[in-house]
Amino acid sequence: MQIVDNQGIDDKNVVKIPKRQEGKKRILALRPSQVVNKVRIVYEFDGIFKDCVGNPEKIAKWFITGAPYSGKSSFLFMLCEYLCKFGNVDYNSYEEKDAQTGHSAKREH
């Protein structure tokens, strides 16, 4: 199989690669040295949260998992309350929606 750009021959065995659209960035793989040397903007946590998660990056996605009724929701609402000291917090729960555990945890904190 041949790989050609849009200027190639129209053939059954040819894979056409579309030209890069203007304004779209290419996603490139990072070298290990780039990952290690990346300048990271972090939260300076203290107390129990520093013991628990260290100093996390400011722009991040977190995935919290655990057994049912292990305190995930309560932990998340305490963490969100702590993060509010640094700025706005966007909390999205894809699992609980209208579940009672999330509702009762919100009322406690």
C-alpha positions in Angstrom: 0.0 0.0 0.0 1.3 3.5 -0.9 0.7 6.6 1.2 0.5 9.8 -0.9 -0.9 13.3 -0.4 -3.9 14.8 -2.1 -1.9 15.2 -5.3 -1.5 11.5 -5.7 -3.1 9.1 -8.1 -6.6 7.9 -7.5 -6.1 4.2 -7.1 -7.6 1.4 -5.0 -4.3 0.8 -3.2 -3.6 4.4 -2.4 -4.4 6.0 1.0 -5.0 9.7 0.7 -3.9 11.9 3.6 -5.9 15.2 3.7 -3.9 18.4 3.7 -3.6 20.2 7.0 -6.4 22.7 7.5 -5.3 26.2 8.3 -5.4 27.2 11.9 -5.3 23.6 13.2 -2.4 22.5 15.3 -0.7 19.2 14.7 -0.4 16.9 17.7 3.2 15.9 18.1 4.7 13.3 20.4 7.0 14.7 23.1 10.5 13.4 23.7 11.3 12.2 27.2 13.6 15.2 27.8 10.7 17.5 26.9 8.4 15.9 29.5 11.1 16.0 32.2 12.1 19.6 31.4 8.5 21.0 31.0 7.8 24.1 33.1 4.9 23.2 35.3 2.5 25.6 37.0 1.4 24.0 40.2 -0.7 24.7 43.2 1.3 25.1 46.4 -0.9 22.8 48.7 -0.3 22.5 52.4 -1.6 20.3 55.2 -3.6 17.2 54.6 -4.0 17.9 50.9 -0.3 18.2 50.3 0.2 14.9 52.1 -2.6 13.3 49.9 -1.8 14.6 46.4 1.4 16.7 46.7 1.5 19.9 44.5 -0.7 19.2 41.5 -0.6 21.1 38.2 -3.1 23.9 37.9 -4.5 22.6 34.6 -5.4 19.0 35.1 -8.1 16.3 34.9 -8.5 14.1 38.0 -10.0 10.7 38.1 -11.0 9.5 41.6 -12.0 5.9 42.0 -12.7 3.6 44.9 -15.1 1.1 46.4 -18.7 2.2 47.0 -19.2 4.2 50.2 -15.5 4.7 50.7 -15.8 8.5 50.9 -15.0 9.6 47.3 -17.7 12.2 47.2 -17.0 13.6 50.6 -13.3 13.8 49.7 -14.1 15.5 46.4 -16.3 18.2 48.0 -13.6 18.9 50.6 -11.0 19.1 47.9 -13.2 21.4 45.8 -13.8 23.6 48.9 -10.0 23.8 49.4 -9.4 24.5 45.6 -11.8 27.5 45.8 -9.1 29.3 47.8 -7.1 29.3 44.6 -9.8 30.3 42.2 -12.9 28.9 40.4 -13.6 25.2 40.4 -15.4 23.3 37.7 -16.8 20.0 39.1 -18.3 17.4 36.7 -19.7 14.2 38.0 -20.4 11.8 35.2 -21.5 9.0 37.5 -23.7 10.3 40.2 -26.0 12.7 38.3 -28.9 12.8 40.8 -27.7 10.2 43.1 -28.4 10.6 46.8 -24.7 10.2 47.9 -23.6 13.2 46.0 -26.5 15.3 47.2 -25.9 14.4 50.9 -22.2 14.9 50.5 -22.8 18.4 49.1 -25.0 19.3 52.1 -22.4 18.2 54.6 -19.7 20.5 53.2 
